């Protein structure tokens, strides 16, 4: 059991981590840190954290584990504030959706003590934000990707992994570079597209009429556009190069499909649609089989 966990940013991600650890009986005391006194007061009122402080020195004293659950652009400044009070036995991890920039920020802020930082990324979320959005079950059955550094001691990597497993997560490991390439394609690009579509609709002179008739398909496609703009601004910029590559490939696909449509080439359009349908069915089937290994027998 962990004696003391510090969570910097007690919103959906950090708050759900806290609630899950508490539910599992894996921690004795959780301290919250954040920019907003109102948010901290709400996290206390909801029982997400046991205490809150604005003092890095107080927060870090005797901490077993620190989770950074703030926008990735804040990683460097937060670590710089915590670094003077980082005790030898404390491990810091994060929940950022990009990893190469986070690793660079950690190296700059922590220097020779970077081995006490184990980068991580829980693959879970909702479009809601703040402490009220936190759920103890958010990570159950979901992946958490760790991107350990060469300097990380095995016991510190395992402490982080065990904490996420206590939340119900399944641990995967990638390099920071692999992580950023993968998530540019399957997470960061979809968010950019969802934001772009809603912004385009909202900017039209007859937006009210369009939204009046938007139904489940539009809602499903654009659900993630309800996520934090600040967080996704930082993620987009932090993973710019990989995201630009995926965006260019998608633009090429759109250009190709536009030509099919302009030529009234129904057969070509149907081939694209059918291939996408097969791929999506296979993906969903793989997810369901992973949840229930006996389902295919």
Residue pairs with C-beta under 8 A, 6 or more apart in sequence:
1 25
1 26
1 27
1 28
2 21
2 26
2 27
2 28
2 64
2 65
2 159
2 163
3 27
3 28
3 29
3 62
3 64
4 27
4 28
4 29
4 30
4 31
4 62
4 63
4 64
4 65
5 18
5 21
5 27
5 29
5 30
5 31
5 63
5 64
5 65
5 66
5 67
5 163
6 30
6 31
6 32
6 33
6 59
6 60
6 63
6 65
6 66
6 67
7 14
7 15
7 17
7 18
7 30
7 31
7 32
7 33
7 49
7 66
7 67
7 69
8 14
8 33
8 34
8 66
8 67
8 68
8 69
8 70
8 78
8 82
9 33
9 34
9 68
9 69
9 70
10 18
10 32
10 33
10 34
10 39
10 40
10 43
10 48
10 49
10 52
10 69
10 131
10 134
11 39
11 69
11 129
11 130
11 131
11 133
11 134
12 125
12 126
12 128
12 129
12 130
12 133
12 134
12 138
13 69
13 95
13 122
13 124
13 125
14 32
14 67
14 69
14 95
14 134
15 43
15 46
15 48
15 131
15 133
15 134
16 124
16 134
16 135
16 136
16 138
16 139
16 167
17 67
17 69
17 95
17 122
17 139
17 163
17 167
18 30
18 32
18 43
18 48
18 49
18 134
19 48
19 134
19 135
19 136
20 136
20 137
20 138
20 139
20 140
20 166
20 167
20 168
21 27
21 30
21 163
21 166
21 167
22 30
22 136
23 136
24 166
24 167
26 163
26 166
29 50
29 51
30 48
30 49
30 50
30 51
31 49
31 50
31 51
31 52
31 53
31 58
31 59
31 63
32 40
32 43
32 44
32 48
32 49
32 51
32 52
32 53
33 40
33 52
33 53
33 54
33 56
33 59
34 40
34 43
34 52
34 70
37 54
39 130
39 131
40 49
40 52
41 52
42 130
42 131
42 132
43 49
43 52
43 131
44 51
44 52
46 131
46 132
46 134
48 131
48 134
53 59
56 81
56 82
56 84
56 85
57 84
57 85
59 66
59 82
59 85
60 66
60 82
60 85
60 86
60 87
60 90
61 85
61 87
62 87
63 87
63 90
64 89
64 90
64 91
64 159
65 90
65 91
65 92
65 93
65 159
65 160
65 163
66 82
66 90
66 91
66 92
66 93
67 92
67 93
67 94
67 95
68 74
68 75
68 78
68 79
68 92
68 93
68 94
68 95
68 96
69 94
69 95
70 78
71 228
71 230
71 231
71 234
72 94
72 96
72 97
72 98
72 101
72 102
72 231
72 234
72 235
72 238
73 234
73 237
73 238
74 234
75 94
75 96
75 101
75 102
75 105
75 106
75 109
76 105
76 106
76 108
76 109
79 92
79 105
79 106
79 109
79 110
79 117
80 109
82 92
83 109
83 110
83 113
86 92
86 110
86 113
86 116
90 116
91 116
91 117
91 118
91 156
91 159
91 160
92 106
92 116
92 117
92 118
93 117
93 118
93 119
93 120
93 160
93 163
94 102
94 117
94 119
94 120
94 121
95 120
95 121
95 122
96 102
96 119
96 121
96 235
96 238
97 121
97 183
97 187
97 188
97 231
97 235
97 239
98 179
98 180
98 183
98 235
98 238
98 239
99 119
99 121
99 147
99 176
99 179
99 180
100 176
100 177
100 179
100 180
100 238
100 239
101 238
101 239
102 119
102 176
102 238
103 119
103 147
103 149
103 176
106 114
106 117
106 119
107 114
110 116
110 117
114 149
114 151
115 149
115 151
115 152
115 153
115 156
116 156
117 149
117 152
118 146
118 148
118 149
118 152
118 156
118 157
118 160
119 146
119 147
119 148
119 149
119 176
120 144
120 145
120 146
120 147
120 160
120 164
121 144
121 145
121 146
121 147
121 179
121 183
122 139
122 142
122 143
122 144
122 164
122 169
123 142
123 143
123 144
123 145
124 138
124 139
124 142
124 169
125 138
125 227
126 133
126 135
126 138
127 223
127 224
127 225
127 226
127 227
128 226
129 227
129 228
137 168
138 167
139 164
139 167
139 168
139 169
140 167
140 168
140 169
141 168
141 169
141 170
141 291
142 168
142 169
142 170
143 169
143 170
143 171
143 172
144 161
144 164
144 167
144 169
144 170
144 171
144 172
145 172
145 173
145 174
145 179
146 157
146 160
146 161
146 171
146 172
146 173
147 173
147 174
147 175
147 176
147 179
148 157
148 173
161 171
164 171
165 171
174 182
180 239
180 242
181 242
183 239
184 239
184 242
184 243
184 245
184 246
185 246
188 235
188 236
188 239
188 242
188 243
188 246
189 243
189 246
189 247
189 250
190 224
191 224
191 225
191 227
191 232
191 235
191 236
192 236
192 243
192 247
193 250
194 221
194 222
194 223
194 224
194 225
195 225
195 229
195 232
197 221
197 222
197 225
198 222
198 225
201 207
201 210
201 211
201 214
202 211
204 210
236 243
257 269
257 272
259 265
260 268
260 269
260 272
261 269
288 295
289 295
289 296
